[in-house]
Amino acid sequence: MGRMFGSRQVGRMKIVGCDNPEVVSRSFDTFVGSLERHLADGSLCILGSTPTIADFALYGQLSQLVVDRTPDEIIRDKYPAVWSWVRKFEDLSGLEKAHCDNKEYLKEMLTFAGEVYFPFLAANRAALAAGEKELKVNLWKENPIEHIQPVFKYQDKCFQRIKQSYASLPPLYKKRA
């Protein structure tokens, strides 16, 4: 059963865009490195002084990495504040309010979204609209990496949801975005 599951997951790597080690590694280092800097100053939560759905969603993803020996060692050695954060989030009982200085972290995450995630979503949408089977997009402005993968219908749902959310913003907030 384990081999069957492992084979299925490895086979899906190209479908979900995880077959390019350079993109995966750079994305991980950018994302987790930014979180490391945010947490290293003593911040505990991502968006404020108490945990939000964003904290728990991120915890859900990272907690799965620290149960596997290889990513656990990478995170513990290279991103110790992130590793410690995952362990702290295992039990937040008694937490009332925590330190959070997130301006630089949010700037880094929005830059990552603007240079990697949104261009990918837009290229995926364009490829789907053109009836293409693959998308091709350059990720990152500095030292860009060309990324090619099969189109992914689910990601188009994400893109449409983001566009709808943006369209529903009041004009003042649209200017800020």
Backbone as CSV, one residue per row, in Angstrom:
resi,resn,N_x,N_y,N_z,CA_x,CA_y,CA_z,C_x,C_y,C_z
1,MET,0.820,-1.197,0.000,0.000,0.000,0.000,0.867,1.264,0.000
2,GLY,1.922,1.250,0.811,2.814,2.399,0.877,3.498,2.670,-0.447
3,ARG,3.937,1.611,-1.115,4.582,1.782,-2.420,3.596,2.326,-3.440
4,MET,2.357,1.845,-3.392,1.343,2.313,-4.329,1.094,3.816,-4.115
5,PHE,0.962,4.218,-2.853,0.732,5.623,-2.544,1.922,6.469,-2.971
6,GLY,3.140,6.003,-2.632,4.349,6.732,-3.012,4.477,6.876,-4.514
7,SER,4.194,5.811,-5.237,4.255,5.847,-6.697,3.253,6.844,-7.262
8,ARG,2.060,6.863,-6.688,1.024,7.803,-7.150,1.472,9.244,-6.915
9,GLN,2.031,9.521,-5.749,2.455,10.881,-5.434,3.613,11.323,-6.328
10,VAL,4.589,10.461,-6.534,5.724,10.793,-7.391,5.235,11.023,-8.821
11,GLY,4.287,10.213,-9.269,3.745,10.371,-10.615,2.994,11.676,-10.810
12,ARG,2.470,12.241,-9.728,1.729,13.510,-9.808,2.640,14.731,-9.784
13,MET,3.908,14.545,-9.516,4.814,15.691,-9.377,4.817,16.576,-10.614
14,LYS,4.858,16.029,-11.796,4.858,16.848,-13.013,3.524,17.568,-13.167
15,ILE,2.433,16.893,-12.835,1.101,17.485,-12.982,0.968,18.753,-12.139
16,VAL,1.526,18.738,-10.941,1.391,19.886,-10.047,2.611,20.808,-10.065
17,GLY,3.531,20.567,-11.010,4.651,21.483,-11.191,5.808,21.295,-10.241
18,CYS,5.949,20.106,-9.675,7.018,19.858,-8.704,8.148,19.011,-9.258
19,ASP,8.279,18.936,-10.564,9.319,18.090,-11.140,10.585,18.863,-11.487
20,ASN,10.595,20.163,-11.245,11.768,20.978,-11.515,12.432,21.304,-10.180
21,PRO,13.530,20.602,-9.839,14.162,20.811,-8.531,14.587,22.260,-8.281
22,GLU,14.998,22.971,-9.336,15.435,24.359,-9.165,14.270,25.249,-8.724
23,VAL,13.096,25.066,-9.342,11.917,25.857,-8.971,11.456,25.496,-7.560
24,VAL,11.409,24.210,-7.270,10.963,23.770,-5.941,11.904,24.294,-4.870
25,SER,13.199,24.142,-5.075,14.177,24.575,-4.084,14.159,26.090,-3.891
26,ARG,14.117,26.823,-4.981,14.119,28.294,-4.872,12.826,28.795,-4.237
27,SER,11.709,28.195,-4.591,10.436,28.577,-3.975,10.461,28.299,-2.479
28,PHE,10.919,27.114,-2.115,10.995,26.744,-0.704,11.913,27.696,0.052
29,ASP,13.113,27.933,-0.491,14.062,28.816,0.188,13.531,30.244,0.307
30,THR,12.861,30.731,-0.720,12.297,32.080,-0.668,11.198,32.155,0.391
31,PHE,10.270,31.215,0.318,9.114,31.232,1.213,9.510,30.968,2.662
32,VAL,10.246,29.886,2.886,10.608,29.518,4.255,11.687,30.452,4.797
33,GLY,12.556,30.946,3.925,13.551,31.915,4.366,12.916,33.206,4.863
34,SER,11.885,33.645,4.188,11.161,34.835,4.624,10.480,34.590,5.966
35,LEU,9.867,33.420,6.096,9.234,33.067,7.375,10.276,32.991,8.482
36,GLU,11.451,32.453,8.176,12.537,32.362,9.165,12.897,33.756,9.686
37,ARG,13.071,34.703,8.794,13.417,36.071,9.214,12.303,36.678,10.061
38,HIS,11.058,36.413,9.690,9.916,36.934,10.442,9.883,36.358,11.859
39,LEU,10.099,35.066,11.973,10.014,34.404,13.273,11.248,34.656,14.137
40,ALA,12.388,34.873,13.499,13.639,35.051,14.235,13.618,36.289,15.130
41,ASP,12.783,37.270,14.812,12.711,38.472,15.648,11.773,38.290,16.840
42,GLY,11.234,37.085,16.995,10.350,36.806,18.124,8.889,36.796,17.763
43,SER,8.550,37.097,16.517,7.151,37.034,16.099,6.680,35.584,16.154
44,LEU,5.423,35.387,16.508,4.877,34.037,16.559,3.831,33.821,15.479
45,CYS,3.033,34.829,15.217,1.941,34.681,14.263,2.251,35.473,12.989
46,ILE,1.586,35.093,11.921,1.877,35.683,10.618,1.197,37.035,10.430
47,LEU,-0.063,37.132,10.805,-0.831,38.331,10.470,-1.220,39.200,11.656
48,GLY,-0.828,38.838,12.838,-1.200,39.644,13.987,-0.749,38.994,15.279
49,SER,-1.346,39.417,16.381,-0.902,38.945,17.687,-1.554,37.629,18.120
50,THR,-2.504,37.133,17.339,-3.109,35.833,17.620,-3.133,35.014,16.326
51,PRO,-3.139,33.691,16.447,-3.139,32.854,15.249,-4.404,33.067,14.404
52,THR,-4.214,33.011,13.093,-5.330,33.100,12.150,-5.348,31.828,11.303
53,ILE,-6.297,31.755,10.414,-6.374,30.617,9.518,-5.094,30.478,8.698
54,ALA,-4.430,31.598,8.406,-3.170,31.557,7.652,-2.093,30.805,8.437
55,ASP,-2.012,31.046,9.744,-1.040,30.339,10.574,-1.313,28.838,10.572
56,PHE,-2.577,28.479,10.754,-2.911,27.056,10.830,-2.762,26.365,9.477
57,ALA,-3.043,27.069,8.391,-2.846,26.482,7.062,-1.361,26.224,6.821
58,LEU,-0.525,27.190,7.163,0.913,27.015,6.991,1.441,25.933,7.928
59,TYR,0.961,25.923,9.155,1.356,24.869,10.096,0.998,23.494,9.537
60,GLY,-0.178,23.366,8.942,-0.601,22.090,8.376,0.365,21.582,7.316
61,GLN,0.880,22.475,6.496,1.834,22.080,5.461,3.208,21.769,6.055
62,LEU,3.722,22.672,6.877,5.072,22.486,7.417,5.146,21.333,8.414
63,SER,4.063,21.081,9.147,4.083,19.979,10.117,4.284,18.637,9.430
64,GLN,3.858,18.529,8.184,4.057,17.282,7.450,5.506,17.114,7.009
65,LEU,6.206,18.211,6.830,7.608,18.129,6.436,8.499,17.707,7.597
66,VAL,8.171,18.124,8.805,9.047,17.805,9.930,8.851,16.380,10.462
67,VAL,7.906,15.633,9.923,7.787,14.221,10.312,8.576,13.318,9.370
68,ASP,9.068,13.878,8.275,9.904,13.147,7.326,11.362,13.542,7.604
69,ARG,12.224,12.570,7.783,13.592,12.822,8.235,14.359,13.825,7.372
70,THR,14.312,13.698,6.063,15.117,14.573,5.203,14.674,16.034,5.289
71,PRO,13.394,16.366,5.039,13.023,17.779,5.170,13.127,18.283,6.608
72,ASP,12.913,17.397,7.592,13.057,17.812,8.983,14.484,18.292,9.243
73,GLU,15.471,17.558,8.756,16.866,17.959,8.952,17.178,19.270,8.234
74,ILE,16.655,19.434,7.029,16.880,20.668,6.277,16.289,21.856,7.026
75,ILE,15.044,21.716,7.464,14.384,22.821,8.166,15.080,23.105,9.493
76,ARG,15.385,22.064,10.252,16.031,22.257,11.553,17.393,22.929,11.398
77,ASP,18.182,22.526,10.382,19.527,23.065,10.213,19.545,24.449,9.576
78,LYS,18.711,24.653,8.555,18.770,25.900,7.781,17.765,26.953,8.259
79,TYR,16.661,26.494,8.852,15.585,27.402,9.279,15.150,27.061,10.706
80,PRO,16.036,27.239,11.683,15.713,26.801,13.047,14.504,27.502,13.674
81,ALA,14.285,28.759,13.342,13.117,29.452,13.904,11.821,28.872,13.337
82,VAL,11.837,28.464,12.070,10.655,27.828,11.468,10.423,26.471,12.109
83,TRP,11.483,25.707,12.294,11.355,24.386,12.923,10.777,24.534,14.325
84,SER,11.283,25.494,15.079,10.789,25.742,16.432,9.328,26.194,16.405
85,TRP,8.976,27.018,15.422,7.593,27.507,15.279,6.631,26.343,15.069
86,VAL,7.009,25.410,14.219,6.147,24.243,13.982,5.937,23.502,15.287
87,ARG,6.993,23.309,16.043,6.880,22.599,17.323,6.027,23.390,18.326
88,LYS,6.162,24.712,18.356,5.335,25.528,19.253,3.862,25.434,18.870
89,PHE,3.588,25.412,17.574,2.201,25.396,17.108,1.505,24.075,17.397
90,GLU,2.271,23.054,17.769,1.655,21.781,18.118,0.762,21.925,19.343
91,ASP,1.077,22.897,20.207,0.253,23.126,21.395,0.300,24.613,21.751
92,LEU,-0.748,25.320,21.407,-0.832,26.752,21.697,-1.715,27.044,22.909
93,SER,-2.004,26.024,23.703,-2.860,26.256,24.862,-2.214,27.299,25.773
94,GLY,-3.023,28.206,26.236,-2.552,29.274,27.107,-2.085,30.521,26.377
95,LEU,-1.982,30.471,25.069,-1.544,31.646,24.310,-2.652,32.692,24.300
96,GLU,-2.310,33.893,24.731,-3.288,34.976,24.670,-2.947,35.918,23.534
97,LYS,-1.797,36.535,23.597,-1.336,37.411,22.524,0.154,37.195,22.368
98,ALA,0.614,37.376,21.138,2.031,37.161,20.858,2.573,38.339,20.064
99,HIS,3.889,38.486,20.111,4.567,39.539,19.339,4.400,39.261,17.843
100,CYS,4.150,40.296,17.069,4.073,40.152,15.618,4.488,41.460,14.962
101,ASP,5.610,41.419,14.277,6.059,42.549,13.473,6.168,42.019,12.052
102,ASN,5.094,42.181,11.279,5.011,41.461,10.008,5.158,42.312,8.751
103,LYS,5.490,43.566,8.852,5.532,44.408,7.651,6.521,43.896,6.610
104,GLU,7.739,43.598,7.024,8.753,43.133,6.064,8.385,41.747,5.531
105,TYR,7.884,40.887,6.411,7.478,39.541,5.993,6.369,39.612,4.940
106,LEU,5.360,40.427,5.193,4.262,40.546,4.233,4.761,41.118,2.907
107,LYS,5.684,42.056,2.968,6.258,42.609,1.732,6.970,41.505,0.939
108,GLU,7.750,40.680,1.627,8.452,39.582,0.956,7.477,38.566,0.368
109,MET,6.419,38.242,1.100,5.453,37.253,0.617,4.661,37.793,-0.579
110,LEU,4.315,39.071,-0.542,3.595,39.661,-1.663,4.501,39.777,-2.889
111,THR,5.781,40.047,-2.675,6.736,40.059,-3.786,6.845,38.672,-4.396
112,PHE,6.928,37.653,-3.557,6.980,36.268,-4.038,5.722,35.946,-4.845
113,ALA,4.571,36.325,-4.316,3.313,36.073,-5.037,3.315,36.799,-6.380
114,GLY,3.794,38.039,-6.396,3.798,38.833,-7.621,4.795,38.354,-8.659
115,GLU,5.880,37.737,-8.227,6.905,37.284,-9.170,6.794,35.806,-9.538
116,VAL,6.094,35.032,-8.727,6.051,33.587,-8.955,4.617,33.084,-9.112
117,TYR,3.810,33.258,-8.078,2.487,32.638,-8.081,1.532,33.282,-9.089
118,PHE,1.404,34.587,-9.084,0.471,35.237,-10.012,0.869,35.069,-11.479
119,PRO,2.165,35.210,-11.817,2.524,34.940,-13.220,2.206,33.497,-13.628
120,PHE,2.440,32.557,-12.715,2.084,31.164,-13.014,0.582,31.034,-13.250
121,LEU,-0.226,31.620,-12.361,-1.684,31.533,-12.511,-2.149,32.163,-13.825
122,ALA,-1.584,33.307,-14.181,-1.974,33.982,-15.428,-1.561,33.149,-16.645
123,ALA,-0.370,32.555,-16.616,0.070,31.707,-17.731,-0.798,30.459,-17.836
124,ASN,-1.175,29.908,-16.709,-2.058,28.744,-16.693,-3.411,29.096,-17.299
125,ARG,-3.965,30.254,-16.931,-5.255,30.708,-17.463,-5.162,30.903,-18.970
126,ALA,-4.091,31.549,-19.422,-3.919,31.809,-20.851,-3.791,30.500,-21.633
127,ALA,-3.039,29.549,-21.093,-2.874,28.259,-21.772,-4.193,27.499,-21.825
128,LEU,-4.944,27.515,-20.745,-6.257,26.855,-20.742,-7.181,27.499,-21.768
129,ALA,-7.213,28.839,-21.793,-8.084,29.556,-22.725,-7.710,29.269,-24.176
130,ALA,-6.419,29.028,-24.429,-5.958,28.748,-25.788,-6.068,27.263,-26.140
131,GLY,-6.525,26.468,-25.187,-6.658,25.032,-25.435,-5.339,24.288,-25.446
132,GLU,-4.317,24.879,-24.855,-2.997,24.244,-24.824,-2.922,23.226,-23.686
133,LYS,-2.023,22.296,-23.823,-1.836,21.236,-22.817,-0.792,21.611,-21.779
134,GLU,0.112,22.540,-22.156,1.180,22.963,-21.256,1.209,24.479,-21.152
135,LEU,1.779,24.943,-20.061,2.023,26.374,-19.908,3.513,26.590,-19.790
136,LYS,3.942,27.758,-20.177,5.349,28.145,-20.073,5.364,29.551,-19.484
137,VAL,6.168,29.758,-18.453,6.217,31.056,-17.783,7.595,31.256,-17.164
138,ASN,8.061,32.502,-17.154,9.278,32.853,-16.441,8.903,33.272,-15.031
139,LEU,9.537,32.648,-14.061,9.289,32.942,-12.653,10.462,33.728,-12.084
140,TRP,10.182,34.700,-11.279,11.128,35.618,-10.659,11.635,36.645,-11.665
141,LYS,11.772,37.864,-11.187,12.292,38.938,-12.042,13.812,38.873,-12.110
142,GLU,14.438,38.662,-10.963,15.892,38.578,-10.921,16.299,37.120,-11.093
143,ASN,17.151,36.843,-12.040,17.554,35.469,-12.358,16.339,34.578,-12.606
144,PRO,15.536,34.922,-13.608,14.307,34.161,-13.856,14.572,32.705,-14.234
145,ILE,13.609,31.877,-13.908,13.644,30.460,-14.257,12.444,30.193,-15.154
146,GLU,12.702,29.585,-16.314,11.588,29.207,-17.182,10.948,27.940,-16.616
147,HIS,9.650,28.022,-16.416,8.903,26.901,-15.839,7.891,26.403,-16.867
148,ILE,7.888,25.091,-17.093,6.944,24.458,-18.014,6.257,23.328,-17.265
149,GLN,4.952,23.273,-17.385,4.206,22.184,-16.768,2.858,22.042,-17.468
150,PRO,2.188,20.901,-17.258,0.842,20.758,-17.813,-0.097,21.798,-17.197
151,VAL,-1.108,22.222,-17.962,-2.101,23.135,-17.397,-2.815,22.422,-16.263
152,PHE,-3.349,23.206,-15.344,-3.936,22.651,-14.132,-5.245,23.389,-13.868
153,LYS,-6.369,22.715,-14.095,-7.679,23.366,-13.973,-7.946,23.903,-12.569
154,TYR,-7.504,23.194,-11.551,-7.742,23.670,-10.197,-7.089,25.031,-9.974
155,GLN,-5.886,25.213,-10.491,-5.208,26.496,-10.319,-5.962,27.632,-11.005
156,ASP,-6.703,27.296,-12.053,-7.522,28.319,-12.700,-8.646,28.764,-11.771
157,LYS,-9.187,27.843,-10.998,-10.205,28.213,-9.999,-9.608,29.184,-8.987
158,CYS,-8.381,28.933,-8.565,-7.701,29.828,-7.627,-7.541,31.219,-8.236
159,PHE,-7.108,31.257,-9.489,-6.904,32.535,-10.183,-8.219,33.301,-10.291
160,GLN,-9.285,32.621,-10.673,-10.589,33.271,-10.792,-11.063,33.799,-9.440
161,ARG,-10.810,33.054,-8.383,-11.219,33.483,-7.040,-10.462,34.750,-6.620
162,ILE,-9.182,34.786,-6.909,-8.381,35.974,-6.587,-8.898,37.176,-7.377
163,LYS,-9.174,36.985,-8.658,-9.681,38.084,-9.485,-11.035,38.571,-8.977
164,GLN,-11.907,37.664,-8.572,-13.214,38.050,-8.035,-13.057,38.817,-6.729
165,SER,-12.170,38.345,-5.881,-11.941,39.040,-4.606,-11.408,40.445,-4.847
166,TYR,-10.483,40.578,-5.791,-9.942,41.894,-6.121,-11.050,42.799,-6.678
167,ALA,-11.867,42.262,-7.561,-12.946,43.057,-8.175,-13.939,43.565,-7.134
168,SER,-14.094,42.839,-6.035,-15.065,43.254,-5.018,-14.493,44.252,-4.004
169,LEU,-13.203,44.570,-4.124,-12.602,45.539,-3.202,-13.126,46.952,-3.485
170,PRO,-13.265,47.759,-2.431,-13.570,49.166,-2.653,-12.420,49.838,-3.399
171,PRO,-12.691,50.899,-4.161,-11.648,51.561,-4.963,-10.391,51.943,-4.192
172,LEU,-10.532,52.417,-2.954,-9.368,52.811,-2.159,-8.433,51.612,-1.954
173,TYR,-8.982,50.456,-1.667,-8.149,49.272,-1.426,-7.555,48.734,-2.727
174,LYS,-8.260,48.930,-3.839,-7.699,48.517,-5.131,-6.443,49.323,-5.442
175,LYS,-6.463,50.613,-5.110,-5.289,51.462,-5.357,-4.102,50.965,-4.529
176,ARG,-4.351,50.555,-3.296,-3.287,50.062,-2.429,-2.720,48.739,-2.921
177,ALA,-3.590,47.928,-3.490,-3.145,46.616,-3.971,-2.299,46.799,-5.193
